[in-house]
Amino acid sequence: MTHDLRPRCVVCSATLPQMPLPDALAKGMAIDIDGRIYYRCISRHTEEEIRQMINAVPKFSRASKAGA
């Protein structure tokens, strides 16, 4: 099994093209928030959407109860 190491959008999990970090920052595909780098779809998600996803509480459920 191979792992896909391409970056993914932090908001919608879309697979993004690989490029050097300086280029990604210049094109708007990567954003620096509080000293951390997050990837996003270019011109699709706002910084506010990214902050909401970063601060969101994950919702987990048991697989046995997911279909119930």
Backbone as JSON, one array per atom type, in Angstrom:
{
  "sequence": "MTHDLRPRCVVCSATLPQMPLPDALAKGMAIDIDGRIYYRCISRHTEEEIRQMINAVPKFSRASKAGA",
  "N": [[0.84, -1.18, 0.0], [0.6, 2.17, -0.86], [1.25, 5.48, 0.3], [-0.35, 8.57, -0.09], [1.36, 11.44, -0.39], [0.81, 14.0, -1.06], [-0.15, 17.41, -0.41], [-3.13, 18.3, 1.42], [-6.22, 20.07, 1.46], [-7.08, 21.92, 4.31], [-9.69, 22.51, 4.93], [-11.61, 21.24, 3.14], [-10.42, 18.85, 2.47], [-9.46, 18.3, -0.09], [-7.22, 17.05, -2.55], [-4.16, 18.58, -3.22], [-1.9, 20.14, -5.59], [1.62, 19.33, -5.65], [4.14, 21.55, -4.65], [6.96, 23.72, -4.09], [7.26, 25.15, -0.8], [7.66, 28.06, -0.59], [6.59, 28.88, -3.08], [3.96, 27.92, -2.85], [3.03, 29.5, -0.74], [3.22, 32.03, -1.94], [1.36, 31.81, -4.04], [-0.97, 31.48, -2.66], [-1.88, 29.04, -1.88], [-0.96, 27.95, 0.42], [-1.05, 28.96, 3.82], [0.09, 30.96, 6.48], [-0.63, 30.73, 9.75], [-0.44, 31.88, 12.9], [2.22, 30.97, 13.08], [2.12, 28.4, 12.03], [1.82, 26.29, 9.18], [-0.79, 25.97, 6.88], [-2.59, 24.25, 4.4], [-4.69, 25.13, 1.63], [-7.46, 25.26, -0.67], [-6.92, 27.18, -3.54], [-8.22, 30.4, -3.66], [-10.7, 29.52, -2.73], [-11.38, 29.06, -0.06], [-11.75, 31.01, 2.89], [-9.66, 32.79, 5.27], [-10.96, 32.84, 7.68], [-12.64, 30.55, 7.55], [-10.65, 28.6, 7.64], [-9.58, 29.04, 10.21], [-11.85, 28.32, 11.72], [-11.98, 25.56, 11.16], [-9.57, 24.73, 12.28], [-9.99, 25.2, 14.98], [-12.15, 23.63, 15.51], [-14.01, 21.09, 17.23], [-13.35, 17.72, 17.06], [-15.69, 15.28, 15.89], [-16.41, 12.23, 16.9], [-17.6, 8.92, 16.49], [-18.73, 5.7, 17.52], [-18.14, 2.96, 15.42], [-19.91, 0.85, 15.49], [-22.24, 2.04, 16.31], [-22.82, 3.9, 14.43], [-24.5, 3.31, 12.27], [-26.88, 2.93, 13.51]],
  "CA": [[0.0, 0.0, 0.0], [1.37, 3.41, -0.91], [0.59, 6.61, 0.93], [-0.34, 9.78, -0.89], [2.01, 12.47, 0.4], [0.47, 15.34, -1.54], [-0.87, 18.19, 0.6], [-4.59, 18.32, 1.35], [-6.87, 21.27, 1.98], [-7.48, 21.76, 5.7], [-11.13, 22.71, 5.04], [-12.42, 20.25, 2.42], [-9.58, 17.66, 2.25], [-9.14, 18.1, -1.5], [-5.79, 16.85, -2.82], [-3.59, 19.75, -3.86], [-0.66, 19.83, -6.3], [2.85, 19.55, -4.91], [5.02, 22.64, -5.08], [7.77, 24.19, -2.97], [6.52, 25.98, 0.15], [7.62, 29.49, -0.94], [5.66, 29.06, -4.19], [2.6, 27.71, -2.33], [2.67, 30.7, 0.04], [3.06, 33.14, -2.88], [0.15, 31.62, -4.83], [-2.14, 31.46, -1.79], [-2.28, 27.66, -1.6], [-0.58, 27.73, 1.81], [-1.22, 30.16, 4.62], [0.76, 30.89, 7.77], [-1.48, 31.23, 10.83], [0.18, 31.69, 14.21], [3.46, 30.23, 12.95], [1.92, 27.07, 11.46], [1.44, 26.33, 7.77], [-1.99, 25.21, 6.52], [-2.86, 24.26, 2.96], [-6.09, 25.36, 1.29], [-7.75, 25.42, -2.1], [-6.66, 28.56, -3.94], [-9.4, 31.25, -3.9], [-11.94, 28.83, -2.42], [-11.68, 29.14, 1.37], [-11.24, 32.22, 3.54], [-8.87, 32.56, 6.48], [-11.92, 32.56, 8.76], [-13.01, 29.13, 7.44], [-9.51, 27.82, 8.1], [-9.54, 29.16, 11.67], [-12.94, 27.52, 12.26], [-11.6, 24.15, 11.07], [-8.48, 24.48, 13.22], [-10.52, 25.24, 16.34], [-13.32, 22.75, 15.64], [-13.88, 19.9, 18.05], [-13.67, 16.55, 16.22], [-16.85, 14.5, 16.31], [-16.16, 10.82, 16.67], [-18.66, 8.03, 16.93], [-18.37, 4.3, 17.4], [-18.58, 2.39, 14.16], [-21.05, -0.03, 15.74], [-23.44, 2.84, 16.54], [-22.96, 4.86, 13.34], [-25.64, 2.95, 11.43], [-28.08, 2.73, 14.33]],
  "C": [[0.89, 1.24, 0.0], [0.56, 4.53, -0.28], [0.72, 7.83, 0.03], [0.21, 10.91, -0.03], [1.72, 13.88, -0.1], [-0.3, 16.1, -0.46], [-2.38, 18.15, 0.36], [-5.12, 19.6, 1.98], [-7.36, 21.0, 3.4], [-9.0, 21.87, 5.86], [-11.91, 21.56, 4.4], [-11.68, 18.95, 2.1], [-9.31, 17.34, 0.78], [-7.64, 17.93, -1.66], [-5.28, 18.02, -3.64], [-2.3, 19.37, -4.58], [0.56, 20.1, -5.42], [3.62, 20.71, -5.51], [5.83, 23.08, -3.87], [6.98, 25.16, -2.1], [6.52, 27.46, -0.2], [6.64, 29.78, -2.1], [4.21, 28.91, -3.72], [2.14, 28.92, -1.52], [2.41, 31.88, -0.9], [1.77, 33.02, -3.67], [-1.12, 31.59, -3.99], [-2.64, 30.05, -1.49], [-1.93, 27.27, -0.17], [-0.72, 29.05, 2.55], [-0.57, 29.93, 5.98], [-0.15, 31.54, 8.81], [-0.81, 30.87, 12.14], [1.43, 30.82, 14.14], [3.33, 28.82, 12.42], [1.43, 27.22, 10.03], [0.23, 25.42, 7.54], [-2.19, 25.34, 5.02], [-4.35, 24.44, 2.72], [-6.24, 25.42, -0.22], [-7.58, 26.9, -2.44], [-7.99, 29.25, -4.27], [-10.72, 30.57, -3.54], [-12.36, 28.99, -0.95], [-11.03, 30.39, 1.97], [-10.41, 31.84, 4.76], [-9.79, 32.25, 7.66], [-12.38, 31.1, 8.74], [-11.89, 28.23, 7.95], [-9.42, 27.86, 9.62], [-10.67, 28.35, 12.32], [-12.6, 26.03, 12.25], [-10.5, 23.8, 12.08], [-9.03, 24.36, 14.64], [-11.71, 24.31, 16.55], [-13.0, 21.54, 16.51], [-14.24, 18.7, 17.18], [-14.86, 15.79, 16.78], [-16.6, 13.06, 15.91], [-17.39, 10.03, 17.12], [-18.18, 6.6, 16.75], [-18.92, 3.76, 16.09], [-19.81, 1.5, 14.35], [-22.34, 0.76, 15.94], [-23.7, 3.83, 15.42], [-24.19, 4.56, 12.48], [-26.93, 2.82, 12.2], [-28.98, 3.92, 14.36]]
}
